Amino acid sequence: MTGKKERALLEPRELLAIYRDMVRIREFEEACPKLYSQGKMGGFLHLYSGQEAVGVGVAHAMHHEDYMIAAYREHGLILAKGTPPDVVMAELFGKATGSSKGLGGSMHIFDRSVRFMGGYGIVGGHVPLANGVAWAARHRGEHRVVVCFFGDGAANQGAFFEALCLAQLHKLPVVFICENNFYAMGTPLDRQSSLTDMSLRARGVGMEREQFEGYDVEVVRDRVGAAAAHARDGSGPVLLEIVTYRYRGHSMSDPGKYRSKEEVEQMMQVDPIFIWGKRLVDQERFTMPELEAVDKEVIAVVDECVKFADESPWPTHEVLYEDVYVRSPYIHLKAADKDPAWRASVREDKLPDEFWRHAVKEAK
Amino acid sequence: MLTMREALNQAMREEMSRDQNVFLLGEEVGAYQGAYKITQGLLAQFGEWRVRDTPIAEEAIAGLAVGSAFIGLRPIAEMMTFNFAILAMDMIVNHAAKYRYMSGGQIRCPMVLRGPSGAAAQVAAQHSQAFEAWFAHVPGLVVAMPSTPKDAKGLLKAAIRDDNPVIFMENEVLYNLKGEVPDEEYHIPLGQGEVKRLGKDVTIVAWSRCCVTALAAAETLAKEGIEAEVVDPRTLRPFDEDLVFDSVRKTGRCVIVEEAWPVASFGAWVSDRVQRECFDALDSPVLRINAPDVPMPYSKVLEKAYVPQPERVIEAVHQALYRREH
C-alpha cells in the first residue's frame, strides 16, 4: 500500500519508553488475577498479557492526537495510550477514583483526555462507532486517524462487515486492527471461519489490508505507522490483522481446556517483552541492569496503584444516578425531576474543553 | 399552516443552518429526497457532506451517528421506519444510551434517531410496529412522539440541540396532517406535555396518531354531553406525569390510548403511575386501549380492527363513566 513511512530510527528515549510501556502493561495485568481472587475485582476481566507489542507498537505508531477505540481486552491499550495506571486500577476495584467513577469496570474504561473512546462489552459492537469518530474528525478538518481494535471472533459479526463497507465507501481515516490471538473465547480460528486470514475480509469491500505477526513491537510500529499514514492522507481505511497470543485465558472464568499447556509455553518463547529487551541489549542500546531497573520501577508503580485503589473511597449512592442523562436547557426539568435517572444528572452549561467544539453559527 | 412533513423539514433546515455540527444521514435521505419526502431539498441546500445517503445497513448507520456524537457532531440518523431500527438496537441500547454512564460522565451522545413508527396503510406485520416502550424502558434515552406539525417542529429542534440521544418517533399517517406552526423561532422542551382539549368528565392520555384519534372521539363524545380532556404527553421519556395527574385529579377517570400491543406497553407504565398517584381521585379503574395482541394483518378490514379507532375510545370512555352502550 502507498503511504509515507512516518519515522525511521527510534531515539534512545523512545526505545526505553517502549520497553517501559510493555513492562507496565505486563506487570499491571499480572497483578490482577490475585486481586480478582481476593474479591477486589469482579465480573469479567480480560487480560492482555502476551499481546503488549501490539498495543504499544500501535500507540507509538499513532500521533498523540489520534483516537483509539477498543473492546473489552483494553487495559493494555489504554495504558499504552497514556492513561495513568492508578485510575485504571481504581476503576477495576470499582472505586470512586476510577476512570469512570466506578460506573464502568474492566470492560468500560474511557479516557476522553487521551482520546481513548472506550471500552465495550459487545463483541464487534464498537466497530461501527469508529466510523463515526473518523467522520467527525474529518468533518472538523482534523488530520486524525481512528484506530479500532477488535479480535478474531469479532471479525465474524455483522456489525463489523457493515462498518468496513461504510468506511471504505467514504474513505474514512480508520485503521481497523484485528488482534488475532487464535481463539475467540474458547473457539479456535479454524472452527469459526473458512478464511483464517481475517484481513482478507477487507477484499470484500475493496479495502487495503495486511496480515503480519505482532510479536516484534518495532514491526508493529512500522506497519501500523504506514497504515495510519495511508488513512490519514485520505487514501482510505486499512484492515490489519496482527497475529498475537494471549498467555492468560479469555477471562478469569476460562479453564483454558481448548489449548495445551505446551502450546502456551511454546508461545512464551516469542514473548514480545523478551524479544525487545534482548534486542536493546544485543544492539548495546541499554544494559541488562538498566532494563532491570525499569522493571523494578514499574513493579513499584503497580504496587502503588494497588495501594491507591485499596485506599480509595467507594462511590456514594448518589453516583448511581448522576451520569445517565445530561440536564440540557432543552429538557423540561419539571418533568425530568420526577424521574430519578434525570434528577441527579449534572447540568453542564460550560463546554468542558476543546474536545467539545460546538461551532454554533447564529441563524442568518 | 404547514403539514407535519413540512414542519419536520423546516426544523432540520433551520438547525442545520444554525449549527455546522448538525448533519443528516440515512437511506434515501439525499438524492431520493427521502423515502417519505421529509428530507426534501436538504441535499441541494447543504451538500453531500451534511446530507449523506447510506447503504442499507442500519447498524452501520446508527453506529456512525453514535460515534460521531462522541466528539460533538450532532447527527440526525433517519431510520426509514422504526421497524428497521430493530437491526440497530445494539447501537441504540448498548452504546448510545450507555456510554455516558459507563464513562462516568466523560462523554455525551447528542444524537437524534428519527423516522416513522406505527401502522401505515396495509404494510403488514413487519412494517407496522409501535414499540416505543422498548426505547422508553431504557435509561439514557429520550423518547419524543409529536402529534401535530407545531409539536413536530418544536420538539425536533429541541431534540437536535439537546445533548442526550433522542429517539424521535413520527408517524407516516400524520405526515400530511396540517396545523398552525409559529413563524418565529421556537422550540418545545422535551418532556413538556400539552392538554390538547380541555374537559371535565374523563382524561384521555394519548400520543402520536392515537392523540388525533382521541380528539376525534372527543368530538363525538361532546355531542352526548361528555367533555373529554385529551392530554398529549408529546415526550415519553422524560414523561410529564404531573400534567396527567392534574387532569385525572380533576376528572376522576382515565383512559390511555396507544397503538402498541397491550403487554408491557408504555401505557402500562402510565396506568401504574396514575393508579398509584391518583388513587383517591379515581372513580373507576384506569382503562387502556391497545392494538390486539397479534402481528398486524394485511387485509384492510383486519387492519381497521387492529389500529385503535375513535369508536373504541368512545366505548372505553362510556365504560369509565359507567354508561351503558347506545
Interface residues (C-beta under 8 A of the other chain):
Chain A: Y67 I69 G98 S99 S100 K101 G102 L103 G104 H108 F110 D111 R112 M117 G118 G119 Y120 G121 I122 G125 H126 V127 P128 L129 A130 N131 G132 V133 A134 W135 A136 A137 H139 R140 G158 A159 E162 A163 C165 L166 L169 E322 D323 V324 Y325 V326 S328 Y330 I331 H332 L333 K334 A335 A336 K338 D339 A341 W342 V346 E348 F355 W356 R357 H358 A359 V360 K361 E362 A363 K364
Chain B: E14 S17 R18 D19 Q20 N21 F23 W49 T54 P55 A57 E59 A60 I61 A62 G63 L64 A65 V66 G67 S68 A69 F70 I71 G72 L73 P75 D90 M91 N94 H95 Y99 R100 Y101 M102 S103 G104 G105 Q106 I107 R108 P139 G140 V142 A158 A159 R161 D162 D163 N164 E185 H187 P189 L190 G191 Q192 G193 T235 R237 P238 F239 D240 E241 D242 L243
